[in-house]
């Protein structure tokens, strides 16, 4: 009879590595999505300014408070 080789795989470590890789990939995907959205907003402002308009929607600045609307 032949013995099967003993399984020496550390499944806890593999699970942790897989979880870490999944979280890292999700963070990269979120960062790429956010970057693409910001670039699209800036392009919209540039197109507006290039068309000669004097009043264009301001590009959102991170951390800046929203501009309050005037009543009336």
C-alpha positions as a Markdown table, in Angstrom:
| # | Residue | x | y | z |
|---|---|---|---|---|
| 1 | Unk | 0.0 | 0.0 | 0.0 |
| 2 | Unk | 1.1 | 3.5 | -0.8 |
| 3 | Unk | 0.5 | 6.4 | 1.6 |
| 4 | Unk | -0.9 | 9.6 | 0.3 |
| 5 | Unk | 1.4 | 12.6 | 0.9 |
| 6 | Unk | 0.4 | 14.6 | 3.9 |
| 7 | Unk | -1.3 | 17.8 | 3.1 |
| 8 | Unk | 0.8 | 20.6 | 4.6 |
| 9 | Unk | -1.2 | 23.5 | 3.2 |
| 10 | Unk | -1.8 | 26.2 | 5.8 |
| 11 | Unk | -5.4 | 27.1 | 4.9 |
| 12 | Unk | -5.7 | 29.8 | 7.5 |
| 13 | Unk | -2.8 | 31.7 | 6.0 |
| 14 | Unk | -4.1 | 31.1 | 2.4 |
| 15 | Unk | -7.5 | 32.5 | 3.5 |
| 16 | Unk | -6.0 | 35.6 | 5.0 |
| 17 | Unk | -3.8 | 36.1 | 1.9 |
| 18 | Unk | -6.9 | 35.8 | -0.3 |
| 19 | Unk | -8.9 | 38.2 | 1.8 |
| 20 | Unk | -6.0 | 40.7 | 1.8 |
| 21 | Unk | -5.7 | 40.5 | -2.0 |
| 22 | Unk | -9.5 | 40.9 | -2.5 |
| 23 | Unk | -9.5 | 44.0 | -0.3 |
| 24 | Unk | -6.5 | 45.5 | -2.1 |
| 25 | Unk | -8.2 | 44.9 | -5.5 |
| 26 | Unk | -11.4 | 46.5 | -4.3 |
| 27 | Unk | -9.5 | 49.6 | -3.0 |
| 28 | Unk | -7.7 | 49.9 | -6.4 |
| 29 | Unk | -11.0 | 49.6 | -8.2 |
| 30 | Unk | -12.5 | 52.3 | -6.0 |
| 31 | Unk | -9.5 | 54.6 | -6.5 |
| 32 | Unk | -9.7 | 54.1 | -10.3 |
| 33 | Unk | -13.4 | 54.8 | -10.3 |
| 34 | Unk | -13.0 | 58.0 | -8.3 |
| 35 | Unk | -10.2 | 59.2 | -10.5 |
| 36 | Unk | -12.2 | 58.6 | -13.7 |
| 37 | Unk | -15.1 | 60.5 | -12.2 |
| 38 | Unk | -12.9 | 63.5 | -11.2 |
| 39 | Unk | -11.3 | 63.6 | -14.7 |
| 40 | Unk | -14.7 | 63.6 | -16.3 |
| 41 | Unk | -15.9 | 66.5 | -14.1 |
| 42 | Unk | -12.7 | 68.5 | -15.0 |
| 43 | Unk | -13.2 | 67.8 | -18.7 |
| 44 | Unk | -16.8 | 69.1 | -18.5 |
| 45 | Unk | -15.5 | 72.4 | -16.9 |
| 46 | Unk | -12.7 | 72.6 | -19.5 |
| 47 | Unk | -15.3 | 72.1 | -22.4 |
| 48 | Unk | -17.5 | 74.8 | -20.9 |
| 49 | Unk | -14.6 | 77.3 | -20.6 |
| 50 | Unk | -13.3 | 76.4 | -24.1 |
| 51 | Unk | -16.8 | 77.1 | -25.6 |
| 52 | Unk | -16.5 | 80.7 | -24.5 |
| 53 | Unk | -19.0 | 80.7 | -21.7 |
| 54 | Unk | -18.4 | 83.1 | -18.9 |
| 55 | Unk | -20.4 | 81.2 | -16.2 |
| 56 | Unk | -19.5 | 77.5 | -15.9 |
| 57 | Unk | -20.2 | 75.1 | -13.1 |
| 58 | Unk | -17.3 | 75.1 | -10.7 |
| 59 | Unk | -15.4 | 71.9 | -10.5 |
| 60 | Unk | -15.8 | 70.3 | -7.0 |
| 61 | Unk | -12.9 | 70.8 | -4.8 |
| 62 | Unk | -12.2 | 68.1 | -2.2 |
| 63 | Unk | -13.0 | 69.3 | 1.3 |
| 64 | Unk | -14.7 | 72.5 | 0.2 |
| 65 | Unk | -18.2 | 73.2 | 1.5 |
| 66 | Unk | -21.1 | 73.2 | -0.9 |
| 67 | Unk | -22.1 | 76.7 | -2.2 |
| 68 | Unk | -25.3 | 77.8 | -0.6 |
| 69 | Unk | -28.1 | 78.7 | -3.0 |
| 70 | Unk | -29.6 | 82.2 | -2.8 |
| 71 | Unk | -33.2 | 82.5 | -1.8 |
| 72 | Unk | -35.5 | 84.3 | -4.2 |
